Amino acid sequence: MRLSHSLIPTLKETPAEAQISSHRLMLRAGLVRQMASGIYAWLPAGLRVLAKIAEIVRQEQDASGAQEMLMPTIQSADLWRESGRYDAYGKEMLRITDRHDRELLFGPTNEEMITAILRDATKSYRDLPQILYHIQWKFRDEVRPRFGVLRGREFLMKDAYSFDLDYQSAFLSYRKMMLAYMRTFQRIGITAIPMRADTGQIGGDLSHEFHILAPTGESGVFYDAAFESGDALSVGYGPESIDAFYQANTTIYAATDEKHDLAAWAQVPEERRREGRGIEVGQIFYFGTKYSEAMGFDLPGPDGSKIYPEMGSYGIGVSRLVGAIIEAKHDEAGIIWPDAIAPFKAGLLNLRQGDAVTDAICEQIHGKLGADCLYDDRQERAGVKFAEADLIGHPWQIIVGPRGAASGTVELKRRSTGERFELSVEDALAKVAEA
């Protein structure tokens, strides 16, 4: 992709409304623009990040056995009255009346809708278990939207829902989703620690939040440093592996402020105790038959008796993750993207636009890397190109100047470490490909 033909409207100055690093950098790097309070348009580079995160989330959900579907953003108020949550949910719910005076709402979550779908679609206990998910926009009318996409009103979310016949199999689904989440975050390139947490509006008595550590986090968190060395990618989805992984990761202490247990904290060796701030990027819940009973969803069991499916729900804030990752990974110059989700794998900087040899090498590199390379082909000063490449946060910068071009070499810069290498074109491309 050529920067001269791209909509990446970078800003030199920090917008006055941006209070935290992620908000400032997302605006300055041209990822988003605010359209209304707490509502953002995702510009091409920002959408590329969003799509890459969503795809990793999707792959791990599919690997766990969950099935993708798509539910509408607008829901009937009648469904929420069945569960008893319509009046209880509060002013965060955006309520709508259509031209026929039917009461609707812009969904903040989908427990009611998915329960109604399964109630109509399943006829026997043999139809369970089921785990279904979608990646869809949600709306919660925050009283004071702030911090950019970290506390916006409209947001992209992956939410999944499990239906099982008994507690034992429902708990397996819960543990399976915890593993899927840990694998997802590890593939993205971040450490997200599962914390015991309150269940809030969703209900139930078992929940874990997943927090990225960052100084600007809204929640106080307490955790055992042993979490920092976990490897979820080596764990498969067999029941024994899932159980062992869950036991290992819930025996190690971690909790939010609300669930901090001083007695349990005292059992953690002092040299491994860590306190800090966390940004929540996901939460999982087990809530049993709360929704299936309230909404009359029952199935005949093996002996003919009535069974209300045991349920759980599992959310990841896809758009929120973008802001949280930037909070955890940036410096004074700009964003430092993990390789897996960067809008572009490499930024290609032509330092002498119009020089035949330099242009030819840049065209060669751009042709090899394709759409995952942002080619800065503008007639701009080198300092401007360097600054914008650091701001946007390309994991690699391939710098082509006339002196190196004359000898067939380029400079390769690693954004996360600042390391620089002088390499042939082939070796530079190979190094970028390895990452």
C-alpha positions in Angstrom: 0.0 0.0 0.0 1.4 3.4 -0.9 1.1 6.1 1.7 0.7 8.8 -1.0 -2.7 7.1 -1.9 -3.8 6.1 1.6 -6.1 7.7 4.1 -3.9 7.7 7.2 -4.4 11.3 8.5 -1.6 11.6 11.1 -1.5 14.5 13.5 1.6 16.3 14.8 -0.2 17.9 17.8 -2.1 16.0 20.5 -5.8 16.6 20.4 -7.0 18.5 23.5 -9.8 15.9 24.3 -7.3 13.0 24.5 -6.5 12.2 28.2 -4.5 9.0 28.0 -1.8 7.6 25.8 -3.9 5.2 23.7 -6.5 7.9 22.9 -3.8 10.3 21.9 -1.9 7.9 19.8 -4.9 6.4 18.1 -5.9 9.9 17.0 -2.4 11.0 16.0 -1.6 7.8 14.1 -4.8 8.2 12.1 -6.5 5.0 13.4 -9.8 6.5 14.4 -11.9 9.7 14.4 -14.6 10.6 16.9 -18.0 11.0 15.3 -20.1 11.6 18.5 -19.5 11.3 22.2 -18.0 7.8 22.7 -18.6 6.8 19.1 -15.7 6.4 16.6 -15.1 5.8 12.9 -12.4 3.3 12.3 -10.2 4.5 9.5 -8.3 2.1 7.2 -5.2 1.5 9.4 -7.3 1.1 12.6 -9.7 -1.3 10.8 -6.8 -3.4 9.8 -5.8 -3.8 13.5 -9.4 -4.5 14.4 -9.7 -7.2 11.7 -6.5 -8.9 12.7 -7.5 -9.1 16.3 -10.9 -10.4 15.4 -9.4 -13.1 13.1 -7.2 -14.4 15.9 -10.2 -14.5 18.3 -12.2 -16.3 15.6 -9.5 -18.9 15.0 -9.2 -19.8 18.7 -13.0 -19.9 19.2 -13.3 -22.3 16.2 -10.4 -24.4 17.5 -12.2 -24.8 20.8 -15.3 -26.2 19.1 -17.4 -23.0 19.2 -19.6 -22.2 16.2 -19.8 -18.7 14.7 -23.1 -17.1 13.9 -24.3 -13.5 13.7 -27.1 -12.0 15.8 -28.7 -8.5 15.1 -27.7 -5.4 17.0 -31.3 -4.5 17.6 -33.3 -6.7 20.0 -36.9 -6.9 21.2 -37.6 -5.5 24.6 -40.0 -8.5 25.1 -37.0 -10.9 25.3 -35.5 -8.9 28.1 -38.8 -8.8 30.0 -38.8 -12.6 29.9 -35.5 -12.7 31.7 -36.5 -9.8 34.1 -33.5 -7.6 33.0 -35.3 -5.0 30.9 -36.1 -2.7 33.8 -33.2 -3.8 35.9 -30.4 -3.1 33.4 -30.5 0.7 33.9 -29.8 3.7 31.8 -26.9 2.2 30.0 -29.4 0.4 27.8 -30.4 2.4 24.7 -34.1 1.9 24.4 -35.8 2.5 21.0 -39.4 2.7 19.8 -40.1 2.0 16.1 -42.9 3.5 14.0 -45.3 0.8 15.1 -44.6 1.7 18.8 -42.8 -1.6 19.3 -40.2 -1.4 22.1 -36.7 -2.3 21.0 -33.1 -1.8 22.3 -29.6 -1.7 20.9 -28.1 -4.8 22.5 -25.5 -4.4 25.2 -25.2 -8.2 25.4 -27.0 -11.3 24.0 -27.9 -13.8 26.7 -31.7 -13.4 26.1 -31.5 -13.6 22.3 -29.3 -16.7 22.2 -31.4 -18.4 24.8 -34.5 -17.7 22.7 -32.7 -19.1 19.6 -31.7 -22.3 21.3 -35.1 -22.7 22.9 -36.7 -22.7 19.4 -33.9 -24.7 17.7 -33.3 -27.6 20.1 -35.8 -30.4 20.9 -33.9 -33.0 22.9 -31.0 -33.3 25.4 -29.1 -35.0 22.5 -28.9 -31.5 20.9 -26.5 -30.4 23.7 -23.8 -29.3 24.4 -23.6 -26.2 22.2 -21.2 -23.2 22.2 -22.0 -20.4 19.8 -20.4 -17.1 19.3 -20.5 -14.0 17.2 -18.3 -10.8 16.7 -20.8 -7.9 16.7 -21.1 -4.3 17.6 -22.7 -3.4 21.0 -23.9 -0.2 22.6 -23.9 0.9 26.2 -24.9 4.4 27.0 -22.0 5.3 29.3 -22.8 8.3 31.5 -19.4 9.8 30.9 -17.6 8.3 27.9 -13.8 8.8 28.1 -10.4 7.4 27.3 -11.2 6.8 23.7 -12.1 3.3 22.8 -11.4 2.1 26.3 -14.7 3.5 27.6 -16.7 4.3 24.5 -20.4 3.8 24.0 -20.3 1.7 20.8 -17.8 -1.2 20.7 -16.9 -4.4 18.9 -17.2 -7.5 21.0 -16.9 -11.3 20.7 -19.5 -12.9 22.9 -20.0 -16.6 23.2 -22.6 -18.7 25.0 -22.5 -22.3 26.2 -25.4 -24.6 26.8 -24.8 -27.9 28.7 -26.9 -30.5 30.4 -25.3 -30.4 33.9 -22.9 -28.6 36.0 -19.9 -30.8 35.2 -20.2 -30.3 31.5 -20.9 -26.6 31.9 -17.8 -26.2 34.0 -15.8 -27.9 31.3 -17.1 -25.3 28.8 -16.1 -22.6 31.2 -12.6 -24.0 31.5 -12.3 -24.5 27.8 -13.1 -20.8 27.2 -10.5 -19.7 29.7 -7.9 -21.7 27.8 -9.2 -20.3 24.5 -8.8 -16.8 25.9 -5.3 -17.4 27.2 -4.3 -18.8 23.8 -5.9 -15.8 22.0 -4.0 -13.2 24.1 -0.7 -15.1 23.7 -1.1 -15.2 20.0 -1.9 -11.5 19.9 1.4 -10.9 21.7 0.2 -9.7 25.1 0.0 -11.0 28.7 -3.6 -11.0 30.0 -4.0 -12.4 33.5 -7.3 -14.1 34.6 -8.6 -12.5 37.8 -11.4 -13.6 40.0 -14.1 -11.1 39.5 -17.7 -10.0 40.3 -20.4 -11.1 37.9 -22.3 -7.7 37.7 -25.3 -7.4 35.5 -24.8 -10.9 33.9 -25.4 -12.8 37.1 -24.1 -16.1 38.5 -21.4 -16.8 41.1 -18.4 -17.7 39.0 -16.5 -15.2 36.8 -13.0 -14.3 35.7 -11.8 -11.1 34.1 -8.7 -10.9 31.9 -6.5 -7.9 32.6 -3.7 -6.3 30.6 -1.3 -4.6 33.0 -0.9 -0.9 32.4 -0.4 2.2 34.6 -3.6 3.7 33.4 -5.8 0.7 34.2 -9.1 1.4 36.0 -8.9 -1.6 38.3 -6.5 -2.4 41.1 -5.1 -5.9 40.6 -3.1 -8.4 42.7 -1.3 -11.3 41.1 1.4 -13.9 41.6 4.4 -13.3 39.3 4.2 -17.0 38.3 1.5 -15.9 35.8 4.0 -14.1 33.7 5.7 -17.4 32.5 2.6 -19.3 31.3 2.4 -20.9 27.9 -1.2 -21.6 26.8 -0.2 -22.3 23.2 1.3 -25.6 24.2 -2.0 -26.8 25.7 -4.6 -28.7 23.6 -8.3 -28.8 23.9 -8.7 -32.3 25.3 -10.6 -32.5 28.6 -7.6 -33.6 30.7 -5.5 -30.8 29.2 -8.2 -28.2 29.8 -8.6 -29.3 33.4 -4.9 -29.3 34.2 -4.6 -25.8 32.6 -7.5 -24.4 34.6 -6.2 -25.8 37.9 -2.8 -24.4 37.3 -4.1 -20.9 36.4 -6.6 -20.6 39.2 -4.5 -22.0 42.0 -2.0 -19.2 41.3 -3.4 -16.1 43.0 -4.9 -13.3 41.0 -7.9 -11.0 41.8 -9.4 -7.6 41.2 -9.9 -5.2 44.0 -13.4 -6.5 44.6 -12.3 -10.1 45.0 -9.0 -9.5 46.8 -8.6 -12.1 49.6 -6.0 -10.9 52.1 -5.7 -14.4 53.7 -5.0 -16.0 50.3 -2.7 -13.2 49.4 -0.6 -13.9 52.5 0.1 -17.4 51.2 1.8 -16.1 48.1 5.6 -15.9 48.6 6.5 -12.2 49.2 9.0 -12.1 46.3 6.3 -13.1 43.9 3.6 -10.7 45.0 2.7 -8.1 42.4 0.3 -5.2 42.6 -0.7 -2.8 39.8 -3.4 -1.5 37.6 -5.2 -3.5 35.0 -7.3 -2.9 31.9 -10.1 -5.4 31.5 -10.2 -6.9 28.0 -12.4 -9.9 28.5 -14.7 -11.7 31.0 -16.2 -15.1 31.3 -19.2 -16.1 33.4 -21.0 -19.3 34.6 -24.5 -18.6 35.7 -26.3 -22.0 35.6 -30.0 -21.9 34.7 -30.6 -18.2 35.4 -31.7 -17.5 31.8 -33.0 -20.9 30.7 -35.4 -21.1 33.7 -36.6 -17.5 33.5 -37.3 -17.9 29.7 -38.9 -21.3 29.9 -36.1 -23.1 28.0 -36.3 -26.8 29.0 -35.6 -30.1 27.3 -36.7 -33.7 28.0 -33.8 -35.5 29.6 -32.7 -39.2 29.2 -35.3 -40.3 31.7 -38.0 -38.0 30.4 -37.6 -35.5 33.2 -37.4 -31.8 32.5 -33.8 -30.3 32.2 -33.0 -26.6 32.1 -29.7 -26.1 30.3 -26.8 -24.8 32.3 -25.3 -21.7 30.6 -22.2 -19.5 30.5 -21.2 -16.5 28.6 -17.8 -15.3 27.4 -16.9 -11.8 26.2 -13.7 -10.3 24.6 -13.6 -6.6 23.9 -12.2 -6.6 20.4 -12.1 -2.8 19.9 -11.2 -2.2 23.6 -8.2 -4.5 23.1 -6.7 -2.0 20.5 -6.6 0.8 23.1 -5.4 -1.6 25.9 -2.6 -2.9 23.9 -1.4 0.6 23.0 -1.5 1.6 26.7 0.8 -1.4 27.5 3.0 -1.0 24.4 4.1 2.5 23.4 6.9 5.0 24.0 7.4 8.7 23.5 7.7 8.3 19.8 4.5 6.3 19.2 2.9 2.9 19.2 4.8 -0.4 19.4 2.6 -3.0 17.8 3.0 -6.8 18.4 3.8 -8.4 15.0 0.5 -10.3 14.8 -1.8 -7.4 14.8 0.1 -4.4 13.4 -1.8 -2.6 10.7 1.3 -3.2 8.5 4.1 -5.7 9.1 6.6 -3.2 7.7 7.0 0.4 6.8 9.1 1.0 3.7 10.8 4.4 3.7 12.2 5.8 0.5 14.7 8.5 1.5 15.3 9.8 -2.0 12.1 9.7 -4.0 13.0 10.2 -7.7 16.4 8.5 -7.5 16.3 5.7 -10.0 18.2 3.0 -8.0 16.4 3.9 -4.7 13.0 3.8 -6.4 13.7 0.5 -8.1 14.7 -1.2 -4.8 11.6 0.2 -3.1 9.4 -1.1 -5.9 11.0 -4.5 -5.6 10.4 -4.7 -1.8 6.9 -3.3 -2.1 6.0 -5.9 -4.7 7.3 -8.7 -2.5 5.6 -7.6 0.7 2.3 -6.5 -0.9 -0.6 -5.1 1.1 1.1 -5.8 4.5 3.7 -3.1 3.7 3.1 0.6 3.9 5.4 2.3 1.3 6.1 5.9 2.2 6.6 7.2 -1.3 5.8 10.8 -0.5 8.1 13.8 -1.4 8.8 14.4 2.3 11.9 15.0 4.4 13.5 11.9 5.9 12.8 13.2 9.5 9.1 13.4 8.8 9.1 9.8 7.4 11.0 8.5 10.4 8.7 10.2 12.9 5.5 8.9 11.3 6.8 5.4 11.0 7.6 5.4 14.7 4.2 6.9 15.5 2.2 4.4 13.4 4.3 1.6 15.0 5.3 -0.7 12.2 7.2 -3.7 13.8 9.8 -3.3 11.1 11.1 -0.3 9.1 12.9 -0.9 5.9 14.9 2.2 5.1 16.2 2.7 1.6 18.6 5.6 0.9 20.8 6.3 -2.1 24.1 5.3 -0.5 22.9 1.8 0.6 20.9 1.4 -2.6 24.1 1.9 -4.7 25.6 -1.2 -3.0 22.4 -3.2 -2.9 21.8 -2.9 0.9 19.0 -1.5 3.0 18.7 -0.6 6.7 16.3 -2.6 8.8 15.0 -1.2 12.1 13.1 -3.2 14.7 10.6 -0.9 16.3 10.3 -2.7 19.7 14.0 -2.7 20.5 15.5 0.0 18.2 18.0 -2.5 16.8 19.3 -1.7 13.3 20.7 -4.0 10.7 22.4 -3.3 7.4 21.3 -6.1 5.1 20.9 -7.1 1.5 17.3 -6.8 0.2 16.9 -10.6 0.3 18.1 -10.9 3.9 15.9 -8.0 5.0 12.8 -9.6 3.5 13.7 -12.9 5.0 14.1 -11.4 8.5 10.7 -9.6 8.2 9.1 -12.9 7.0 10.5 -14.8 10.0 8.8 -12.5 12.5 
